[in-house]
Amino acid sequence: MEYEVLIFQDGAGFLAEVPALPGCRARGETEKEALARVRKSIRSYLRSIPASSQILSPLRVRRIKIGRARESGDLQPMPADDPVLQLSGLGQEAWQGIDPDEYVRRERESWA
């Protein structure tokens, strides 16, 4: 039986994760160590689930692009011509001079 394993590298070493087996992962100081440990994790995982359980294998792996991370960890802003950004801020003029806390207080009083 074969499983696809995703390998991630971080400051603590390597993480090997099996997408088809939720929660099945292992860490190692090297990629080789992480793979050896995840093999053991797969065996333990398969022994722990009922025989009737269905294990889904991914049909395909796709790569998607969502934006580049900045140093702060935030995504870069969307382009100014994005339709969602063109809608942002609409209706703000209706709220000019209104204190949100006062508005909520009055609304709550009207319910009593």
N, C-alpha and C positions, 0 to 999 in steps of 0.2 A: 504494500500500500504506500502511496506517495502523497505528500502534502506540500503545498506551497508555503514557504516560510519567508516572512519579511524580516530584514535585518536593519536595525537602527543603531547608529553610533551616537553616544552622548558623552558627557564628561566622566561618567562612571564606567564606561566600557561599551559593551554591545548588548542589545536586546534583540532576541529572536522571538517572533510572534507568529502564530499559526491562525490565519483569518478564518479557516473553515472550522476551527475548534475554539469558540469564544472563551476567552480567559486563559488560553493555553499559551504560555510564554515563559521564557527563561533568560537570565542575565549571565554574562561572562565577561571576564577581563579582556578576552580576545574574541574575534568572530568564531574561531574554531571551538573555543570553550562554550560559547553561547549555543552553537549548533549541537554540540554534544549534550548539553543540558536540556535543550528543547526536545531532543529525541526521547530522553527519559520522561519529560513532561508529557509528550504525546502518548507514550505507553501507559503512563499513570492515568491520563485523561480517558483513554479508551477503556481501561479496566474499570473505571469508576462510573461509567454511564451504562444504563440498561441496554441489553442487546437489541431491543426494539427501537432504540433511538435512531433517528435519521441524521446523518452527518452530511451537510451540504458542501459540495465542492464548488468553488466559483466557476461560472461559465467562462468568464474572461476577465482580464484585468485591464482597466482603462486608466489613463492618466488625465487629470483635469487641472486646469490652471485657474487659480482664484485670486492671484495678485502676489506681489512680492512683500515680504515682511521688512519692516524698518527695524532699526536697532531697538526701539521701544517694544517691539513685538506686535505693533498694530499693522494693519494692512494699509497699503498706499491708497490715497483717495481715488474715487472713481473719476473718470474724465468729466469735465464740466458740461459736456453735451449729453450726459447720461439723462434719460427721461425721468428717472426717479429724482435726481437732484433738481430738475427743472420744476418739480412739484413741491419741493421742500419749501417751507415758509409761507405757503399760500394760506390765507386766512388769519395770519398773525395780526393784521391791522385791526381786526375785530376785538382783539384782546388788549389793545393799547390802554394803559392806565388802569387795568384791573389787577388787583392783588389776588393771586391764586388762593392764598390761605383764607382771605376774606370771602371769596367766592364759594369755597368749599364749606366754610362755616355757615353761610347763609343758606346754601342748599340743604345742609343737614337740619338746620332749624325749620326749614319748610316741610320736612318730612314728619315732624312731630305733631 
